[in-house]
Amino acid sequence: MTRLDWQELDWQRAAPADLPEGTAYLEVAVGPDDQILMRESNDPETVVVTTRAKWDAFIKGVKAGEFDDFADLTETETDEPAG
């Protein structure tokens, strides 16, 4: 599969619908041989390719919270429930 063929894939956008214009987001597509392709919207020519097994393991880790220490998950004043 060539870079030109990548343009024809069904890229799924991993971003909220109300994301401000110009904000980068992740796009994911399934390629031939069940390969998983990922790219950032602001750099669509750079594509990372991995296997379905590695992708599934990554998603399982995300759901289990294995990567939470890489994210700033602290609540801000505006995130606190009213009351």
VMD Tcl script that builds the backbone (N, CA, C; Angstrom):
set m [mol new atoms 249]
animate dup $m
set s [atomselect $m all]
$s set {name element resname resid chain x y z} {
  {N N MET 1 A 0.845 -1.181 0.000}
  {CA C MET 1 A 0.000 0.000 0.000}
  {C C MET 1 A 0.888 1.239 0.000}
  {N N THR 2 A 0.596 2.149 -0.892}
  {CA C THR 2 A 1.389 3.377 -0.996}
  {C C THR 2 A 0.712 4.518 -0.240}
  {N N ARG 3 A 1.448 5.601 -0.080}
  {CA C ARG 3 A 0.879 6.779 0.582}
  {C C ARG 3 A -0.356 7.299 -0.152}
  {N N LEU 4 A -0.356 7.186 -1.470}
  {CA C LEU 4 A -1.527 7.613 -2.234}
  {C C LEU 4 A -2.744 6.781 -1.864}
  {N N ASP 5 A -2.550 5.487 -1.679}
  {CA C ASP 5 A -3.642 4.597 -1.307}
  {C C ASP 5 A -4.185 4.948 0.078}
  {N N TRP 6 A -3.336 5.465 0.964}
  {CA C TRP 6 A -3.772 5.822 2.317}
  {C C TRP 6 A -4.861 6.882 2.279}
  {N N GLN 7 A -4.834 7.750 1.273}
  {CA C GLN 7 A -5.854 8.794 1.160}
  {C C GLN 7 A -7.246 8.195 0.951}
  {N N GLU 8 A -7.300 7.000 0.390}
  {CA C GLU 8 A -8.566 6.351 0.070}
  {C C GLU 8 A -9.169 5.597 1.248}
  {N N LEU 9 A -8.438 5.462 2.350}
  {CA C LEU 9 A -8.943 4.724 3.505}
  {C C LEU 9 A -10.033 5.503 4.223}
  {N N ASP 10 A -10.817 4.796 4.992}
  {CA C ASP 10 A -11.876 5.406 5.790}
  {C C ASP 10 A -11.290 5.839 7.132}
  {N N TRP 11 A -10.749 7.051 7.197}
  {CA C TRP 11 A -10.113 7.573 8.396}
  {C C TRP 11 A -11.173 8.000 9.400}
  {N N GLN 12 A -11.049 7.479 10.616}
  {CA C GLN 12 A -11.969 7.820 11.695}
  {C C GLN 12 A -11.350 8.917 12.552}
  {N N ARG 13 A -12.087 9.954 12.795}
  {CA C ARG 13 A -11.618 11.107 13.560}
  {C C ARG 13 A -11.845 10.860 15.057}
  {N N ALA 14 A -10.789 10.994 15.832}
  {CA C ALA 14 A -10.878 10.819 17.280}
  {C C ALA 14 A -10.837 12.187 17.943}
  {N N ALA 15 A -11.929 12.933 17.778}
  {CA C ALA 15 A -12.011 14.283 18.339}
  {C C ALA 15 A -13.476 14.641 18.502}
  {N N PRO 16 A -13.778 15.474 19.488}
  {CA C PRO 16 A -15.164 15.906 19.641}
  {C C PRO 16 A -15.612 16.750 18.445}
  {N N ALA 17 A -16.879 16.712 18.147}
  {CA C ALA 17 A -17.410 17.445 16.997}
  {C C ALA 17 A -17.231 18.955 17.133}
  {N N ASP 18 A -17.184 19.451 18.368}
  {CA C ASP 18 A -17.068 20.888 18.577}
  {C C ASP 18 A -15.626 21.356 18.774}
  {N N LEU 19 A -14.673 20.559 18.330}
  {CA C LEU 19 A -13.259 20.918 18.451}
  {C C LEU 19 A -12.987 22.203 17.667}
  {N N PRO 20 A -12.284 23.171 18.263}
  {CA C PRO 20 A -12.002 24.424 17.551}
  {C C PRO 20 A -11.226 24.188 16.250}
  {N N GLU 21 A -11.510 24.991 15.247}
  {CA C GLU 21 A -10.838 24.899 13.940}
  {C C GLU 21 A -9.325 25.021 14.114}
  {N N GLY 22 A -8.585 24.181 13.431}
  {CA C GLY 22 A -7.131 24.232 13.476}
  {C C GLY 22 A -6.501 23.387 14.573}
  {N N THR 23 A -7.322 22.802 15.449}
  {CA C THR 23 A -6.796 21.952 16.509}
  {C C THR 23 A -6.473 20.576 15.940}
  {N N ALA 24 A -5.298 20.056 16.249}
  {CA C ALA 24 A -4.899 18.742 15.750}
  {C C ALA 24 A -5.660 17.644 16.493}
  {N N TYR 25 A -5.955 16.573 15.795}
  {CA C TYR 25 A -6.610 15.424 16.391}
  {C C TYR 25 A -6.076 14.161 15.742}
  {N N LEU 26 A -6.338 13.029 16.348}
  {CA C LEU 26 A -5.874 11.746 15.857}
  {C C LEU 26 A -6.884 11.167 14.879}
  {N N GLU 27 A -6.375 10.562 13.818}
  {CA C GLU 27 A -7.205 9.833 12.867}
  {C C GLU 27 A -6.671 8.409 12.786}
  {N N VAL 28 A -7.596 7.447 12.715}
  {CA C VAL 28 A -7.230 6.030 12.680}
  {C C VAL 28 A -7.975 5.373 11.525}
  {N N ALA 29 A -7.297 4.461 10.825}
  {CA C ALA 29 A -7.923 3.709 9.739}
  {C C ALA 29 A -7.423 2.267 9.769}
  {N N VAL 30 A -8.223 1.378 9.217}
  {CA C VAL 30 A -7.822 -0.021 9.063}
  {C C VAL 30 A -7.396 -0.217 7.622}
  {N N GLY 31 A -6.171 -0.695 7.439}
  {CA C GLY 31 A -5.632 -0.909 6.106}
  {C C GLY 31 A -5.647 -2.378 5.721}
  {N N PRO 32 A -4.955 -2.698 4.649}
  {CA C PRO 32 A -4.894 -4.095 4.207}
  {C C PRO 32 A -4.219 -4.979 5.247}
  {N N ASP 33 A -4.554 -6.235 5.208}
  {CA C ASP 33 A -4.006 -7.212 6.152}
  {C C ASP 33 A -4.296 -6.823 7.594}
  {N N ASP 34 A -5.401 -6.067 7.798}
  {CA C ASP 34 A -5.849 -5.682 9.130}
  {C C ASP 34 A -4.842 -4.800 9.859}
  {N N GLN 35 A -4.007 -4.084 9.107}
  {CA C GLN 35 A -3.076 -3.137 9.715}
  {C C GLN 35 A -3.853 -1.943 10.252}
  {N N ILE 36 A -3.353 -1.353 11.337}
  {CA C ILE 36 A -3.946 -0.142 11.890}
  {C C ILE 36 A -3.021 1.020 11.548}
  {N N LEU 37 A -3.579 2.056 10.936}
  {CA C LEU 37 A -2.815 3.233 10.550}
  {C C LEU 37 A -3.297 4.425 11.364}
  {N N MET 38 A -2.361 5.236 11.833}
  {CA C MET 38 A -2.690 6.418 12.634}
  {C C MET 38 A -1.947 7.616 12.076}
  {N N ARG 39 A -2.592 8.782 12.168}
  {CA C ARG 39 A -1.955 10.023 11.750}
  {C C ARG 39 A -2.585 11.177 12.528}
  {N N GLU 40 A -1.897 12.300 12.532}
  {CA C GLU 40 A -2.444 13.517 13.112}
  {C C GLU 40 A -3.037 14.346 11.980}
  {N N SER 41 A -4.133 15.004 12.267}
  {CA C SER 41 A -4.825 15.775 11.236}
  {C C SER 41 A -3.971 16.899 10.662}
  {N N ASN 42 A -3.067 17.444 11.464}
  {CA C ASN 42 A -2.238 18.551 10.974}
  {C C ASN 42 A -0.989 18.065 10.240}
  {N N ASP 43 A -0.777 16.745 10.153}
  {CA C ASP 43 A 0.353 16.176 9.428}
  {C C ASP 43 A -0.072 14.839 8.804}
  {N N PRO 44 A -1.027 14.857 7.864}
  {CA C PRO 44 A -1.577 13.613 7.332}
  {C C PRO 44 A -0.611 12.779 6.498}
  {N N GLU 45 A 0.524 13.342 6.123}
  {CA C GLU 45 A 1.498 12.583 5.346}
  {C C GLU 45 A 2.337 11.654 6.229}
  {N N THR 46 A 2.392 11.933 7.534}
  {CA C THR 46 A 3.127 11.086 8.463}
  {C C THR 46 A 2.156 10.079 9.058}
  {N N VAL 47 A 2.349 8.803 8.710}
  {CA C VAL 47 A 1.430 7.752 9.137}
  {C C VAL 47 A 2.212 6.692 9.911}
  {N N VAL 48 A 1.662 6.305 11.045}
  {CA C VAL 48 A 2.234 5.234 11.859}
  {C C VAL 48 A 1.404 3.982 11.594}
  {N N VAL 49 A 2.079 2.863 11.347}
  {CA C VAL 49 A 1.395 1.611 11.053}
  {C C VAL 49 A 1.723 0.606 12.144}
  {N N THR 50 A 0.693 -0.088 12.622}
  {CA C THR 50 A 0.898 -1.124 13.630}
  {C C THR 50 A -0.015 -2.310 13.316}
  {N N THR 51 A 0.109 -3.350 14.095}
  {CA C THR 51 A -0.718 -4.538 13.878}
  {C C THR 51 A -2.002 -4.447 14.684}
  {N N ARG 52 A -2.989 -5.228 14.318}
  {CA C ARG 52 A -4.251 -5.272 15.055}
  {C C ARG 52 A -4.012 -5.750 16.489}
  {N N ALA 53 A -3.133 -6.729 16.677}
  {CA C ALA 53 A -2.865 -7.245 18.026}
  {C C ALA 53 A -2.264 -6.166 18.927}
  {N N LYS 54 A -1.326 -5.382 18.406}
  {CA C LYS 54 A -0.728 -4.305 19.204}
  {C C LYS 54 A -1.749 -3.206 19.490}
  {N N TRP 55 A -2.588 -2.878 18.510}
  {CA C TRP 55 A -3.625 -1.874 18.706}
  {C C TRP 55 A -4.610 -2.322 19.790}
  {N N ASP 56 A -5.042 -3.573 19.700}
  {CA C ASP 56 A -5.974 -4.098 20.696}
  {C C ASP 56 A -5.369 -4.066 22.103}
  {N N ALA 57 A -4.082 -4.397 22.219}
  {CA C ALA 57 A -3.403 -4.343 23.518}
  {C C ALA 57 A -3.327 -2.905 24.024}
  {N N PHE 58 A -3.066 -1.955 23.139}
  {CA C PHE 58 A -3.019 -0.545 23.515}
  {C C PHE 58 A -4.382 -0.078 24.018}
  {N N ILE 59 A -5.448 -0.375 23.285}
  {CA C ILE 59 A -6.791 0.026 23.686}
  {C C ILE 59 A -7.158 -0.602 25.032}
  {N N LYS 60 A -6.814 -1.847 25.227}
  {CA C LYS 60 A -7.077 -2.515 26.504}
  {C C LYS 60 A -6.344 -1.782 27.637}
  {N N GLY 61 A -5.108 -1.370 27.406}
  {CA C GLY 61 A -4.330 -0.630 28.401}
  {C C GLY 61 A -4.926 0.730 28.702}
  {N N VAL 62 A -5.417 1.418 27.660}
  {CA C VAL 62 A -6.062 2.725 27.869}
  {C C VAL 62 A -7.291 2.555 28.754}
  {N N LYS 63 A -8.112 1.570 28.432}
  {CA C LYS 63 A -9.334 1.340 29.210}
  {C C LYS 63 A -9.014 0.950 30.651}
  {N N ALA 64 A -7.883 0.292 30.873}
  {CA C ALA 64 A -7.487 -0.131 32.219}
  {C C ALA 64 A -6.777 0.979 32.996}
  {N N GLY 65 A -6.529 2.119 32.333}
  {CA C GLY 65 A -5.898 3.242 33.020}
  {C C GLY 65 A -4.382 3.166 33.082}
  {N N GLU 66 A -3.772 2.307 32.273}
  {CA C GLU 66 A -2.322 2.126 32.307}
  {C C GLU 66 A -1.546 3.379 31.904}
  {N N PHE 67 A -2.166 4.299 31.190}
  {CA C PHE 67 A -1.468 5.475 30.693}
  {C C PHE 67 A -1.944 6.767 31.356}
  {N N ASP 68 A -2.758 6.644 32.384}
  {CA C ASP 68 A -3.314 7.826 33.041}
  {C C ASP 68 A -2.241 8.752 33.601}
  {N N ASP 69 A -1.098 8.198 33.986}
  {CA C ASP 69 A -0.042 9.045 34.549}
  {C C ASP 69 A 0.593 9.955 33.492}
  {N N PHE 70 A 0.324 9.704 32.216}
  {CA C PHE 70 A 0.832 10.568 31.145}
  {C C PHE 70 A -0.091 11.747 30.874}
  {N N ALA 71 A -1.304 11.700 31.407}
  {CA C ALA 71 A -2.297 12.746 31.160}
  {C C ALA 71 A -2.512 13.575 32.421}
  {N N ASP 72 A -2.840 14.835 32.230}
  {CA C ASP 72 A -3.184 15.702 33.348}
  {C C ASP 72 A -4.676 15.520 33.602}
  {N N LEU 73 A -4.989 14.693 34.572}
  {CA C LEU 73 A -6.379 14.378 34.849}
  {C C LEU 73 A -6.924 15.135 36.055}
  {N N THR 74 A -6.201 16.168 36.493}
  {CA C THR 74 A -6.666 16.945 37.627}
  {C C THR 74 A -7.850 17.816 37.206}
  {N N GLU 75 A -8.800 17.961 38.103}
  {CA C GLU 75 A -9.968 18.783 37.807}
  {C C GLU 75 A -9.649 20.249 38.032}
  {N N THR 76 A -10.173 21.075 37.144}
  {CA C THR 76 A -10.040 22.518 37.339}
  {C C THR 76 A -11.305 23.024 38.004}
  {N N GLU 77 A -11.298 24.260 38.427}
  {CA C GLU 77 A -12.458 24.828 39.105}
  {C C GLU 77 A -13.700 24.740 38.237}
  {N N THR 78 A -13.555 24.911 36.930}
  {CA C THR 78 A -14.732 24.878 36.040}
  {C C THR 78 A -15.227 23.454 35.830}
  {N N ASP 79 A -14.400 22.428 36.125}
  {CA C ASP 79 A -14.809 21.052 35.957}
  {C C ASP 79 A -15.554 20.509 37.187}
  {N N GLU 80 A -15.480 21.222 38.303}
  {CA C GLU 80 A -16.096 20.728 39.523}
  {C C GLU 80 A -17.612 20.839 39.418}
  {N N PRO 81 A -18.305 19.840 39.968}
  {CA C PRO 81 A -19.774 19.894 39.921}
  {C C PRO 81 A -20.300 21.054 40.760}
  {N N ALA 82 A -21.365 21.657 40.279}
  {CA C ALA 82 A -21.984 22.756 41.021}
  {C C ALA 82 A -22.695 22.227 42.247}
  {N N GLY 83 A -22.695 23.007 43.320}
  {CA C GLY 83 A -23.418 22.519 44.487}
  {C C GLY 83 A -23.100 23.187 45.701}
}
mol reanalyze $m
mol bondsrecalc $m
mol representation Tube
mol addrep $m
